[in-house]
Amino acid sequence: GMLFMLPAMLMICFVVVIPLFWNIALSLSSWSVNQPMTFLGLDNYFTIFQDAKYMDTLWKSIFVAAVATVVAMVLGITLALFIHRLSRREGSVFRFIFFLPSIMPMSVVGLLFVFVLSPTKGLLNQILELLHLGSLTHAWLSDPKTVLWVIGIVQGWRFSGMIMMFVYTSILTIPNSLFESANLDGATWFQEIKGIILPLAKPTINMACSLMLIWGFKSYGLVYAMTQGGPGNASETTPINMIKTAFTYNKFGVSSALGVIFTVVVMFVVISGRKVLKSETYEF
């Protein structure tokens, strides 16, 4: 068994473990391409905590991840519940349609919504015009008040198909006898959802929410494709700021320290989310 696992272990060490420890070592040093590495201790971390710009990017990342998680979970669970009511053939068609965005590259999704949300010829504003709701048209990606909301919603929509599949497969494991008993007792569909589906699917929902929180923090590709951190710095999340700090300002040590802090923040948010959504385990 160890022999068969050895290739995977070597790959994980090469692409995860070694870069992780190298990043931690780099975060304690000052280094650039044309200068040798100099040990600084915790100076890079003090620089980050004393600079409001770096802390602001962390809050923006948390905000985008929270919005994306809420949108993906609500939309994914809703789609799973509706698809469960369809026949097998119809359900397979709609599962494919709703899951399709989840396999699209993040940059492609970002470029797609740049055109959809364009203030002049964007599909969304044109639909609002056709519905005589011209007062609601907006420059969605150019307004600092809406850009983070839009990015979070788009990211949540992109992953909603994945959440749908998790919840749908969990629903399929519920014995039909429970639904038959509920029907004999005169339970409505909403009562079945509240009393049977959601309690028994809650462990899967908890796991899907934890994964979605992790995915929600991976905002570099989407943000860069949609706004590149603009307007100004309104949508500059931590991954965007890390790349800019390292490759634009040549501060690799500060960028690495920011990456370590970002990793700790993600771990804290995910663990806190699992604690809040702690679920019971049922045997059936």
Secondary structure, DSSP 8 states (H G I E B T S, - for coil): -HHHHHHHHHHHIIIIIHHHHHHHHHHTEEEETTEEEEE-TTHHHHHHHH-HHHHHHHHHHHHHHHHHHHHHHHHHHHHHHHHHTS-HHHHHHHHHHHHGGGGS-HHHHHHHHHHHT-TTT-HHHHHHHHTT-GGG---TTT-TTTHHHHHHHHHHHHHHHHHHHHHHHHHHTS-HHHHHHHHHTT--HHHHIIIIIHHHHHHHHHHHHHHHHHHHH--HHHHHHHTTT-STTTT--HHHHHHHHHHTS--HHHHHHHHHHHHHHHHHHHHHHHHHT-------
